Amino acid sequence: MTRTILVLLFLLCLPAGGQNAPTPTTEQPAVSGRQTTAYTLPPDKLRQSEALYKLDQKFLIFGTLYSWLVLVVVLYSGLGARYRDWAESVSCWRYIQAAIFVPLLFLTLALAELPLRIYGHHIGLQYGLSVQGWGSWLADYGKGELLSIALFAIVLWIMQTVIRWSPGRWWFYSWLASLPIIIFLIYIAPLVIDPLFNKFEPLENTNPKLVEAIEKVAQRAGAMIPRNRIYEMKASSKVTTLNAYVTGFGATGRVVIWDTTIQKTTLPETLFVVGHEMGHYVLHHILKGLVATAVGLLIGLYILFHLSRWALRRFGPRWRIRALQDWAAFPMILLLAGIMGFFAEPLGNAVSRHLEHQADVYGLEVTHGINPNSQEDAAHAFQVLGELSLDYPYPNRLEVLWYWDHPPISDRVRFAHEYDPWAKVRVRGM
């Protein structure tokens, strides 16, 4: 739950995983004459995919309602007020109170959400989406919660200080204070945060031949990505999915390829995946996402300012909240932010799907003429990704609109197969 709330506040995302299945390696040539015209699954995988899809639907709805319910219980039980009283009894210094109140609150939320997180990992193991042992998983979960606690202790202390200083304009000054924090987190994530959870190594140390092929694609695009900016992530010890992503910016900007992607796709398919991520890099999607985050956060904080004033008048005495700058008010603020984030999710995901589609187009165009059949290589790469992830071929469009930050695999396969702007050039040249 704490990580979900963190995403709602800062709109930062991480890539997800998939399932293992026998597929070609990078040493295997592309299959001549193969035509991937649509995303399909064999009967056994289709049954698994449908069952997992229905389970995910229930899990999304239940998980959202459950997170709100936990915060409501914290408020009505007076637990937040009790934690505040303990913190204030220890010290009159606000930063010391933050160091006491925030861990107590977020450990409570973490313990409440732990059964759902355990069940989610169990499902991943059951369907073959994860191979991570329980000890390693618990260690990652603990590290994630400790990071959330440390971050929120700072953020909530700043927010409370701003509210006390300017009760009528705290939403604007909190927004100003949040911007350098968000930029700093994105900047240091590849250097400090990501290595806490996964192992990274320069790709030229593990697969110099692939780096040479990637450099050809980069040169064609006119986007010189230094070798030391391309990394391999050892994902195979935890998941069985295919993935790659861009992260950081400036001196920390880099392209990361999962080792599972290299192992389970052909070289042309891997080059398309890298071309897609290169699109994010070249088209400055991280910067655009940062700008969108800043605008969304400003609007969100302004709405939160008015909602919190109403909630404080309506429920403050019942929840033993003295004022908005009271530590006990933060469970209420988190609840309101969670509800707002839920209704804002379709907009954020629409922007994300648009950027992903732009990267798909870029990947197709930058590998055209380098891959033997760039359209087929891209379409089959999506087919492999869908099979390993057990992506359901027929998702509900409302659910896609609301929850999905990537276009459905079926749409991406069809687009990759049909996208052919070069046909017009060929016709004109005849």
C-alpha positions in Angstrom: 0.0 0.0 0.0 2.8 2.5 0.8 4.3 1.9 -2.6 1.0 2.3 -4.2 0.5 5.6 -2.5 4.0 6.7 -3.5 3.1 6.1 -7.1 -0.1 8.1 -6.7 1.8 11.0 -5.3 4.8 11.0 -7.7 3.4 9.1 -10.7 6.6 7.1 -11.0 6.4 3.6 -12.6 8.6 0.5 -12.9 8.4 -2.3 -15.5 6.7 -5.6 -14.8 7.4 -9.3 -15.6 6.1 -12.4 -17.4 6.2 -16.2 -17.7 8.8 -18.5 -19.1 8.4 -20.6 -22.3 10.7 -22.2 -24.8 11.7 -19.5 -27.4 14.7 -18.9 -29.7 17.9 -17.5 -28.3 19.9 -14.6 -29.8 22.2 -17.1 -31.6 19.3 -18.5 -33.6 18.4 -16.9 -37.0 15.0 -15.5 -37.7 12.5 -18.0 -39.1 12.2 -17.5 -42.8 8.7 -16.8 -44.1 7.2 -16.5 -40.7 4.1 -14.2 -40.5 2.8 -13.1 -37.1 -0.4 -11.4 -38.2 -2.2 -11.6 -34.8 -1.5 -12.4 -31.2 -2.6 -15.9 -30.4 -2.0 -18.5 -27.6 -2.2 -22.3 -27.7 -5.3 -23.7 -25.9 -3.5 -24.5 -22.7 -1.9 -21.1 -22.4 -5.1 -19.4 -23.4 -6.9 -21.1 -20.5 -4.1 -20.0 -18.1 -4.1 -16.5 -19.5 -7.9 -16.1 -19.1 -7.8 -17.5 -15.5 -4.9 -15.1 -14.6 -6.7 -12.2 -16.3 -9.9 -12.7 -14.3 -7.9 -13.1 -11.1 -6.0 -9.8 -11.9 -9.4 -8.0 -12.5 -10.6 -9.1 -9.0 -7.2 -8.3 -7.4 -7.1 -4.8 -8.8 -10.6 -3.9 -7.5 -10.2 -5.6 -4.2 -6.7 -4.2 -3.6 -7.9 -0.7 -4.3 -10.9 -1.0 -1.9 -8.8 -2.7 0.7 -6.1 0.0 0.7 -8.8 2.6 1.3 -10.5 0.5 4.0 -7.2 0.1 5.9 -6.8 3.9 6.0 -10.4 4.4 7.1 -9.8 1.9 9.9 -6.7 3.7 11.0 -8.7 7.0 11.1 -11.8 5.7 12.9 -9.9 3.6 15.4 -7.9 6.7 16.4 -4.6 4.8 15.7 -3.2 7.8 13.8 -4.0 10.1 16.8 -2.4 7.6 19.2 0.8 7.5 17.1 0.8 11.3 17.1 0.5 11.4 20.9 3.4 9.0 21.3 5.6 11.1 18.9 4.7 14.3 20.7 5.4 12.8 24.1 8.9 11.9 23.1 10.0 15.3 21.7 8.8 18.8 20.8 11.1 18.8 17.7 9.0 18.2 14.6 11.7 16.2 12.7 12.0 13.8 15.7 8.2 13.4 15.8 8.3 12.6 12.0 11.0 10.0 12.7 8.6 8.3 15.2 5.2 8.9 13.6 5.9 8.0 10.0 7.6 4.6 10.7 4.7 3.6 13.1 2.1 4.6 10.5 3.7 3.0 7.5 4.7 -0.2 9.3 1.0 -0.5 10.2 0.0 0.0 6.6 2.8 -2.4 5.4 1.6 -5.2 7.8 -2.0 -4.7 6.7 -1.1 -5.1 3.0 1.4 -7.9 3.6 -1.2 -10.7 3.1 -2.1 -9.3 -0.3 1.5 -8.9 -1.3 2.2 -12.5 -0.3 -0.8 -13.8 -2.2 0.4 -11.8 -5.3 3.8 -13.4 -5.2 2.2 -16.8 -4.7 0.2 -16.3 -7.9 3.4 -15.3 -9.7 5.0 -18.5 -8.6 1.9 -20.6 -9.4 1.7 -19.3 -12.9 5.4 -19.4 -13.6 5.7 -15.6 -13.8 8.2 -15.6 -10.9 11.1 -17.8 -9.8 12.1 -15.7 -6.9 12.4 -17.5 -3.6 10.5 -16.4 -0.5 13.5 -15.2 1.3 14.7 -13.0 -1.5 11.2 -11.7 -2.0 10.8 -10.8 1.6 14.2 -9.0 1.5 13.0 -7.0 -1.5 9.7 -6.2 0.2 11.5 -5.1 3.4 13.9 -2.9 1.5 11.0 -1.3 -0.4 9.1 -0.5 2.7 12.2 1.0 4.4 12.8 3.2 1.4 9.2 4.3 1.5 9.4 5.1 5.2 12.6 7.1 4.8 11.2 9.1 1.9 7.8 9.8 3.5 9.4 10.8 6.8 11.1 13.6 4.8 8.2 14.4 2.6 5.6 14.6 5.4 7.9 16.6 7.6 8.4 19.2 4.8 4.6 19.1 4.0 3.7 19.7 7.6 6.2 22.5 8.0 4.8 24.2 4.8 1.2 23.8 6.1 2.1 25.4 9.4 3.9 28.2 7.6 1.3 28.9 5.0 -2.1 27.3 5.7 -3.8 28.9 2.7 -1.1 28.2 0.1 0.6 25.1 1.3 -0.5 23.2 -1.8 1.6 25.5 -4.0 4.6 25.6 -1.8 4.5 21.8 -1.3 4.4 21.4 -5.1 7.5 23.6 -5.4 9.3 21.6 -2.7 8.3 18.3 -4.3 9.9 19.1 -7.7 13.6 18.9 -6.7 12.7 15.7 -4.7 11.2 14.0 -7.7 14.1 15.1 -10.0 16.6 13.9 -7.4 14.9 10.5 -7.1 14.8 10.0 -10.9 18.4 11.0 -11.1 19.8 8.8 -8.4 17.5 5.8 -9.0 19.9 4.0 -11.4 22.8 4.5 -9.0 21.4 4.0 -5.6 17.9 2.5 -5.6 17.8 0.0 -8.5 21.0 -1.8 -7.4 19.4 -2.6 -4.1 16.9 -4.9 -5.9 18.8 -6.2 -8.9 22.2 -6.8 -10.3 23.4 -4.7 -13.2 26.4 -5.0 -15.4 27.6 -3.1 -18.6 26.3 -5.1 -21.6 29.7 -4.8 -23.3 31.1 -7.0 -20.5 28.6 -9.8 -21.0 27.6 -9.5 -24.7 29.9 -7.3 -26.8 28.5 -8.7 -30.0 25.0 -7.4 -29.1 26.5 -4.0 -28.2 28.0 -3.8 -31.7 24.6 -4.5 -33.2 23.0 -2.0 -31.0 25.5 0.6 -32.0 24.6 0.1 -35.7 21.0 0.8 -34.8 22.0 3.9 -32.8 24.2 5.2 -35.5 21.4 4.8 -38.0 19.1 6.8 -35.7 21.7 9.5 -35.2 21.4 8.8 -31.4 24.8 8.0 -30.1 24.3 6.1 -26.9 27.7 5.5 -25.2 28.5 1.9 -24.5 28.7 2.6 -20.8 25.0 3.7 -20.9 23.8 0.2 -22.0 23.3 -2.3 -19.1 22.2 -5.8 -18.7 20.0 -6.6 -15.6 20.1 -10.1 -14.1 16.3 -10.6 -14.1 16.4 -14.3 -14.6 17.0 -15.0 -10.9 13.6 -13.5 -10.1 11.3 -13.4 -13.1 10.8 -15.2 -16.4 9.6 -12.2 -18.4 11.1 -10.2 -21.2 11.7 -6.5 -20.7 13.9 -3.5 -21.2 13.6 0.1 -20.0 15.2 3.6 -19.9 15.9 5.2 -16.6 17.6 8.3 -15.1 18.5 11.4 -17.0 21.6 13.4 -17.7 24.7 11.7 -16.4 22.6 8.8 -15.0 20.5 8.2 -18.1 20.8 4.6 -19.5 19.2 1.8 -21.4 18.7 -1.4 -19.4 18.0 -4.8 -21.0 16.9 -7.8 -19.0 19.0 -10.9 -19.5 15.8 -12.9 -20.1 15.2 -10.7 -23.2 18.6 -11.5 -24.6 18.1 -15.2 -23.8 14.6 -15.7 -25.2 14.4 -13.6 -28.3 16.3 -13.7 -31.6 18.9 -11.0 -32.3 16.6 -9.0 -34.6 13.8 -9.2 -32.0 16.2 -8.0 -29.3 17.3 -5.1 -31.6 13.6 -4.1 -32.0 13.2 -4.1 -28.2 16.3 -2.0 -27.8 15.0 0.3 -30.6 11.8 0.7 -28.7 13.7 1.8 -25.6 16.0 4.0 -27.7 12.8 5.7 -28.8 12.0 6.6 -25.2 15.6 7.8 -24.8 15.7 9.9 -28.1 12.2 11.2 -27.8 12.9 12.5 -24.3 10.0 10.6 -22.8 11.4 10.7 -19.3 11.6 14.5 -19.5 8.1 14.6 -20.9 6.9 12.3 -18.2 8.5 14.6 -15.6 6.7 17.6 -17.0 3.4 15.7 -17.0 4.0 14.6 -13.4 4.7 18.2 -12.3 1.5 19.5 -13.9 -0.6 16.6 -12.6 0.9 17.0 -9.1 0.1 20.7 -9.0 -3.5 20.1 -10.0 -3.8 17.2 -7.6 -2.4 19.2 -4.6 -4.8 22.0 -5.3 -7.8 19.6 -5.3 -6.4 17.9 -2.2 -6.2 21.3 -0.5 -9.9 21.8 -0.9 -10.9 18.2 -0.2 -8.8 18.1 3.0 -10.4 21.3 4.3 -13.8 19.7 3.8 -12.8 16.4 5.3 -11.3 18.1 8.3 -14.5 20.1 9.0 -16.6 17.0 8.5 -14.6 14.3 10.2 -11.8 16.0 12.1 -13.4 15.8 15.6 -14.4 12.1 15.1 -10.9 11.2 13.9 -9.2 13.3 16.7 -7.5 15.5 14.1 -6.7 18.9 15.6 -5.7 20.7 12.4 -4.4 19.9 9.0 -0.8 20.3 10.2 -1.5 17.6 12.8 0.4 14.4 12.3 -2.9 12.5 12.7 -4.2 14.2 9.5 -1.8 12.4 7.3 -3.8 9.1 7.1 -6.7 11.3 5.9 -4.4 13.0 3.3 -3.2 9.6 2.1 -6.8 8.4 1.8 -7.8 11.4 -0.2 -4.7 11.2 -2.4 -5.4 7.5 -3.1 -9.0 8.1 -4.1 -7.9 11.0 -6.3 -5.2 8.9 -7.9 -7.7 6.2 -8.7 -9.8 8.6 -10.7 -6.8 10.2 -12.3 -5.3 6.9 -13.4 -7.1 6.7 -16.8 -5.5 10.0 -17.8 -2.0 9.1 -16.7 -2.3 5.7 -18.3 -3.5 7.2 -21.6 -0.4 9.4 -21.7 1.8 6.4 -21.0 0.1 4.3 -23.7 0.6 7.1 -26.2 4.4 7.3 -25.3 4.7 3.5 -25.6 3.0 3.6 -29.0 5.5 6.3 -30.1 8.3 4.1 -29.0 6.9 1.2 -30.9 6.9 3.3 -34.1 10.4 4.5 -33.4 11.6 0.9 -32.9 10.0 -0.2 -36.2 11.5 2.6 -38.1 15.0 2.5 -36.6 15.4 -1.2 -37.3 14.0 -1.1 -40.8 16.7 -2.0 -43.2 18.9 -3.5 -40.4 16.6 -6.4 -39.4 15.8 -8.7 -42.3 12.0 -8.2 -41.7 11.6 -5.4 -39.2 7.8 -5.7 -39.1 7.8 -9.4 -38.5 10.6 -9.2 -36.0 8.7 -6.6 -34.0 5.4 -8.5 -34.2 7.0 -11.8 -33.1 8.8 -10.1 -30.3 5.4 -8.9 -28.9 4.1 -12.4 -29.5 6.9 -13.9 -27.4 6.4 -11.2 -24.7 2.7 -12.0 -24.5 3.2 -15.7 -24.3 5.7 -15.5 -21.5 3.6 -13.0 -19.6 0.4 -14.9 -20.2 -1.2 -11.7 -21.5 -4.9 -12.3 -22.3 -5.6 -11.6 -26.0 -9.1 -10.2 -25.4 -9.0 -7.7 -22.5 -11.9 -5.6 -21.6 -11.5 -2.2 -23.2 -12.7 -0.3 -20.1 -10.1 -2.1 -18.0 -7.4 -1.2 -20.6 -8.6 2.5 -20.5 -8.5 2.6 -16.7 -5.5 0.4 -15.6 -3.2 -0.4 -18.5 -0.1 1.8 -19.0 0.9 -0.1 -22.2 -1.3 -0.9 -25.3 -2.6 -4.5 -25.3 -0.3 -7.0 -26.9 -2.9 -7.9 -29.5 -3.0 -4.3 -30.6 0.8 -4.0 -30.7 1.2 -7.2 -32.8 -1.4 -6.1 -35.3 0.2 -2.6 -35.6 3.7 -4.0 -36.0 2.5 -6.3 -38.8 0.5 -3.6 -40.6 2.8 -0.6 -40.2 4.5 -0.2 -43.5 5.1 3.5 -44.6 7.9 2.2 -46.9 5.3 0.6 -49.2 4.4 4.0 -50.5 8.0 4.7 -51.2 8.3 1.4 -53.1 5.2 2.2 -55.1 6.5 5.7 -56.1 9.8 4.3 -57.1 8.3 1.8 -59.5 
